[in-house]
Amino acid sequence: MNECCTPKGYRQMFSERSARSEARSYRRNGLDATSRQIVELLKERGVQGKTLLEVGGGIGAIQIELLKAGVTRAVSVELTPTYEESAAELLREAGLENRVERRVMDFVNAGTQVEEADIVVMNRVICCYPDLPRLAGAAADHARGVLVLSFPKERWWTRAVFWMANVGMAMMRREFRIFVHPNALILATGEKHGLALSVNRPGVFWQIAALGRMA
């Protein structure tokens, strides 16, 4: 991880307060639009009896919905501990606390500490990490079946929005930056690690892609 994104920077951006706010929103309104699309895509493919690994899943809403849909077990890997309390509360409320293992670590360094899973999800995570090849490569290596990603569409206006956000964070002395990584490189990294693109759905701002393990 380079100097633009320190552990302190992630905690400034993804705080306990923001985690509580996300949990309240999920309780009231359910999944946000992008997360809902990911869950529906996976349910269409079939999740019964599958295992799930979510990298950067925050409060764990996608995990909860997929466990309810038939996933047997889930592992959550988060870079910051700020989500843990809110995520644990949601799991207790859903009666699913014994089916999710939550880990706090930098996933690119996890290696064999985190087991492979049938399904790997990274929802709006790639844009928060500077080293795309390492992160996307590690996610692909952990996917026995399918890797589902969401990331910003590579357009001039998404770059402009992110540039303005980064300027604002720099002015506030926040040690965090966001990135519009080349979409072609994201997909090529998955393919380099043995996956094949099966779904590519561009939205207004976020693009959703699914890559499956080649036989």
C-alpha positions as CSV (number, residue, x, y, z in Angstrom):
1,M,0.0,0.0,0.0
2,N,1.5,3.3,-1.0
3,E,1.6,6.5,1.1
4,C,-1.7,7.9,-0.3
5,C,-3.7,5.3,1.6
6,T,-2.6,4.6,5.2
7,P,-4.4,2.6,7.9
8,K,-5.2,6.0,9.5
9,G,-6.6,7.2,6.2
10,Y,-8.9,4.3,5.9
11,R,-10.2,4.7,9.5
12,Q,-10.8,8.4,8.7
13,M,-12.9,7.5,5.7
14,F,-14.6,4.4,7.1
15,S,-15.3,5.2,10.7
16,E,-17.4,3.6,13.4
17,R,-19.9,6.4,12.9
18,S,-20.2,5.7,9.1
19,A,-20.6,2.0,9.9
20,R,-23.5,2.7,12.2
21,S,-25.1,4.9,9.6
22,E,-24.8,2.2,7.0
23,A,-26.3,-0.3,9.3
24,R,-29.3,1.9,10.1
25,S,-29.8,2.4,6.3
26,Y,-29.7,-1.3,5.7
27,R,-32.2,-2.0,8.5
28,R,-34.6,0.6,7.0
29,N,-34.2,0.2,3.3
30,G,-32.3,-3.1,2.6
31,L,-29.5,-3.3,0.2
32,D,-28.4,-0.3,-2.0
33,A,-28.9,-0.6,-5.7
34,T,-25.4,-1.9,-6.6
35,S,-25.4,-4.5,-3.8
36,R,-28.9,-5.6,-4.8
37,Q,-27.7,-6.2,-8.4
38,I,-24.8,-8.3,-7.2
39,V,-27.0,-10.5,-4.9
40,E,-29.6,-11.0,-7.7
41,L,-26.9,-11.9,-10.2
42,L,-25.5,-14.5,-7.9
43,K,-28.9,-15.9,-7.0
44,E,-29.6,-16.3,-10.7
45,R,-26.4,-18.4,-11.0
46,G,-27.3,-20.4,-7.9
47,V,-25.8,-20.0,-4.4
48,Q,-27.3,-23.0,-2.6
49,G,-24.6,-24.9,-0.7
50,K,-21.9,-22.5,-1.8
51,T,-19.2,-20.7,0.3
52,L,-18.7,-17.0,0.1
53,L,-15.6,-14.7,0.6
54,E,-16.3,-11.0,0.7
55,V,-13.4,-8.6,0.6
56,G,-14.2,-5.1,1.9
57,G,-17.8,-6.0,2.7
58,G,-18.2,-3.4,5.4
59,I,-21.3,-4.1,7.6
60,G,-21.8,-7.5,5.8
61,A,-25.2,-6.8,4.2
62,I,-24.4,-8.8,1.0
63,Q,-23.2,-11.7,3.2
64,I,-26.4,-11.7,5.2
65,E,-28.6,-11.7,2.1
66,L,-26.6,-14.5,0.4
67,L,-26.7,-16.6,3.5
68,K,-30.4,-16.2,3.6
69,A,-30.5,-17.3,0.0
70,G,-28.6,-20.5,0.6
71,V,-24.9,-19.8,1.0
72,T,-23.6,-22.1,3.8
73,R,-20.8,-20.1,5.2
74,A,-19.1,-16.7,4.6
75,V,-15.8,-15.1,5.4
76,S,-15.5,-11.3,5.6
77,V,-12.1,-9.7,5.2
78,E,-11.9,-6.0,6.2
79,L,-8.9,-3.6,6.2
80,T,-10.2,-1.6,9.1
81,P,-11.8,-2.8,12.4
82,T,-14.3,0.1,12.4
83,Y,-17.1,-2.1,10.9
84,E,-16.9,-5.0,13.3
85,E,-19.3,-3.8,16.0
86,S,-22.1,-2.9,13.6
87,A,-21.6,-6.0,11.5
88,A,-21.8,-8.2,14.6
89,E,-25.0,-6.6,15.7
90,L,-26.6,-7.2,12.2
91,L,-25.5,-10.8,12.3
92,R,-27.0,-11.4,15.7
93,E,-30.2,-9.8,14.6
94,A,-30.3,-12.1,11.6
95,G,-29.4,-15.2,13.7
96,L,-26.3,-15.8,11.5
97,E,-23.4,-15.0,13.8
98,N,-22.2,-18.7,13.7
99,R,-22.0,-18.8,9.9
100,V,-19.7,-15.8,9.3
101,E,-16.0,-15.5,10.1
102,R,-14.8,-11.9,10.1
103,R,-11.1,-11.1,9.7
104,V,-9.4,-7.7,9.8
105,M,-6.3,-7.6,7.6
106,D,-4.9,-6.3,4.3
107,F,-6.3,-9.0,1.9
108,V,-3.4,-8.7,-0.5
109,N,-1.2,-10.2,2.2
110,A,-3.6,-12.8,3.3
111,G,-2.4,-15.7,1.1
112,T,-3.3,-19.1,2.6
113,Q,-4.5,-17.4,5.9
114,V,-7.9,-17.0,4.1
115,E,-9.3,-20.1,2.4
116,E,-10.6,-20.1,-1.2
117,A,-14.4,-19.9,-1.6
118,D,-16.9,-20.8,-4.3
119,I,-17.9,-17.1,-4.6
120,V,-15.7,-14.1,-4.1
121,V,-17.3,-10.6,-4.0
122,M,-15.6,-7.2,-4.0
123,N,-18.2,-4.5,-4.1
124,R,-16.8,-0.9,-4.6
125,V,-13.5,-2.0,-3.2
126,I,-11.0,-1.7,-6.1
127,C,-11.5,2.1,-6.2
128,C,-10.3,2.3,-2.6
129,Y,-7.0,0.5,-3.1
130,P,-4.0,1.8,-5.0
131,D,-2.5,-1.6,-6.1
132,L,-5.1,-3.0,-8.5
133,P,-3.1,-6.0,-9.8
134,R,-2.3,-7.3,-6.4
135,L,-5.8,-6.9,-5.0
136,A,-7.7,-8.2,-8.1
137,G,-5.2,-11.0,-8.5
138,A,-5.5,-12.1,-4.9
139,A,-9.3,-12.1,-5.2
140,A,-9.2,-14.1,-8.4
141,D,-6.8,-16.6,-6.8
142,H,-9.3,-17.2,-4.0
143,A,-12.3,-17.8,-6.3
144,R,-13.0,-21.5,-6.9
145,G,-16.1,-20.6,-8.9
146,V,-16.9,-17.0,-9.6
147,L,-15.5,-13.5,-8.8
148,V,-18.0,-10.6,-8.8
149,L,-16.7,-7.1,-8.8
150,S,-18.2,-3.6,-8.9
151,F,-16.0,-0.6,-9.9
152,P,-16.4,2.9,-11.3
153,K,-17.0,3.2,-15.0
154,E,-14.0,4.6,-16.8
155,R,-15.4,7.9,-18.1
156,W,-14.1,11.5,-18.0
157,W,-16.8,12.5,-15.6
158,T,-16.1,9.7,-13.1
159,R,-12.5,10.8,-13.2
160,A,-13.5,14.4,-12.6
161,V,-15.7,13.4,-9.7
162,F,-12.9,11.4,-8.1
163,W,-10.4,14.1,-8.8
164,M,-12.5,16.7,-7.0
165,A,-13.1,14.3,-4.1
166,N,-9.4,13.7,-3.7
167,V,-8.6,17.4,-3.8
168,G,-11.2,17.9,-1.0
169,M,-9.7,15.1,1.1
170,A,-6.2,16.5,0.6
171,M,-7.4,19.9,1.7
172,M,-8.9,18.3,4.8
173,R,-5.6,16.5,5.4
174,R,-7.2,13.1,5.1
175,E,-4.8,10.3,4.3
176,F,-7.1,8.5,1.8
177,R,-7.5,8.6,-2.0
178,I,-9.9,7.0,-4.4
179,F,-9.1,5.7,-7.9
180,V,-10.6,5.0,-11.3
181,H,-8.5,2.1,-12.3
182,P,-8.6,1.1,-16.0
183,N,-11.6,-1.2,-16.5
184,A,-9.8,-3.3,-19.1
185,L,-6.9,-3.9,-16.6
186,I,-9.3,-5.0,-13.9
187,L,-10.9,-7.6,-16.2
188,A,-7.5,-8.6,-17.7
189,T,-6.1,-9.2,-14.2
190,G,-8.9,-11.7,-13.5
191,E,-8.3,-13.4,-16.8
192,K,-4.6,-13.6,-16.1
193,H,-5.4,-15.6,-13.0
194,G,-7.5,-18.2,-14.7
195,L,-11.0,-16.5,-14.9
196,A,-13.2,-15.8,-17.9
197,L,-15.5,-12.8,-18.1
198,S,-19.2,-14.0,-18.2
199,V,-21.1,-10.8,-17.1
200,N,-20.3,-7.2,-17.8
201,R,-23.0,-4.7,-16.8
202,P,-22.3,-1.0,-17.0
203,G,-24.5,1.2,-14.9
204,V,-24.8,4.9,-14.5
205,F,-21.7,5.1,-12.3
206,W,-20.8,1.6,-11.2
207,Q,-20.0,-1.3,-13.5
208,I,-20.6,-4.9,-12.4
209,A,-18.6,-7.8,-13.8
210,A,-18.6,-11.5,-13.1
211,L,-15.7,-13.8,-14.0
212,G,-15.9,-17.6,-13.7
213,R,-13.2,-20.2,-13.2
214,M,-12.2,-21.8,-16.4
215,A,-12.1,-25.6,-16.5
